[in-house]
Amino acid sequence: MYRSHNCGELRIADVDSQVTLSGWVQKSRDKGFMAWVDLRDRYGVTQLIFDDSRTDASIMQAAKSLGREFVIQVKGTVIERESKNANMPTGDIEVLVTELTVLNESQTPPFTIEDETDGGEDIRMKYRYLDIRRNPVKNSLIFRHKVTQEVRNYLSNLDFCEIETPYLIKSTPEGARDFVVPSRMNPGQFYALPQSPQTFKQLLMVAGMDKYFQIVKCFRDEDLRADRQPEFTQIDCEMSFIEQEDILQVFEGLTRHLLKEIHHIEIDSFPRMTYDEAMRTYGNDKPDIRFGMKFGELNAVAQHKEFAIFNNAELVVGIAVPGAALYTRKQIDGLIDWVKRPQVGASGMVYCKYENDGTFKSSVDKFYDQADLAKWAEATGANPGDLILILSGPANQTRSQLSALRMELGNQMGLRKPNEFAPLWVIDFPLLEWDEDTQRYHAMHHPFTSPKKEDMHLLDTDPGKVRANAYDLVLNGNEIGGGSIRIHDKETQALMFKHLGFTPEQAQDQFGFLMNAFQYGAPPHGGLAFGLDRLTAILGGQETIRDFIAFPKNNAGRDVMIDAPASIDASQLEELSLALQVK
Ligand code: ASP
């Protein structure tokens, strides 16, 4: 038997017990006649004591030659500690060792395996298995397990059935490129790895499975963006005989369950906001509503004077920054520089201080009088003591610039509190999105999303105006889930493909299997998928997903531990019919 107890469980009540422990040497201290070793495993740390007067000389000797991260087994007696450590659950006791076996030696690790480590990001990624021995990383993985377990409990209790779908499939469009796998048996042909199980879960609804979920890996070959992983995990769900309202209820319930089980937080029903409203009031379809600074549109009260920049703009829009009227010129210039950075792209910013005495002082006093500025304050909801910041230009672009500034201010002012949770639904997304590059409409969610019946007549005349039965669940400024009510008849699906620029042949070739299935009694259905990595990170009070993934890729999409991707040898290429033809 390797152990009678783990390293986290012995307490004062265990004093005098004979125990066997196994684990890693976290650190050792040698005082000559006495030595201590902190023994670590997943469950905690227990102090071992070796003492000249009570320990065999040979064991004493062996204890002194233990190195960091050696794997050892000890037998001994639990004794009460003389100097207790209230910071450790096992801090009242220590184990007086009578037998010591070295199970495996270790090289000196490349960084310290402590909560605060001296190892940089790269080296810790390379030795991820050592990094996982550290509490912060280990605890994040255990936390993820807990989230996953709660998801399974909640959905299983509602009769959802977890069903696996294949990984070697044909392309499912979710707006990214596919990772492909060459087929050795079918020279020149490829499988695609799923960007999501979208079509399979719909086929499971045709198959009558009624309520499906799966905690599943998805693969998307996207251009690298910070904190994105080419493979990530979804909580993927689908239901039959439901309307949008049913889905919102079930998954609001799931989110509420998680917040309650994990944080003991109870949240009433989640607010809902249409996509249009989110864009108008926050410039963003995933607003962080933990703080205010809602947008105020100023066209009506700023385009009547001689100020050409505003007069020529499609949109003039501002926010009131609470208490920031006392910002210095330097602080305001800092914000102006911030919005002018290429990543944000504003050409300038107008400001207006709403002084505590009720007067206004703006950077455009030349053009606007106090009565004008009072109207700006009204439109942005500013109070005395606030600073109004205003951007202008093309509407979409200006909204997204002001949204970036609002988030930056939220961060700077500490308004984005990690232990505060503000979920909301964003609903009524547009069905289609104009793509400048290809000069075509794309499905904003995916091609299987149903248009709102009352907007169908606009498909031919004003496709950008058609709204979809699509929704996102947003938490603290992050989209954590999204889905839609699906099309479930062949004709509408064919019409949709036509509007997306597919010829009937192309549609049949790529999605014939789905449209055929729709001819055999497809029930009305819909669903959504949560991003498990992001959801876990946010519930864990963090914004980076990497710490919640056991073996993540780095920002360049590489696994630096196993060194992938890597080249394969010529014979393997040939076997896969991928050999380059050398002339
Ligand atoms: N398949 C969708 C996605 O990955 C989710 C859904 O529509 O259910 O975003």
Residues whose N, C-alpha, C, O or C-beta is under 5 A from the ligand:
A	BS01	LIG	Q195 S196 Q198 C237 G482 G483 S484 G527 L528 A529
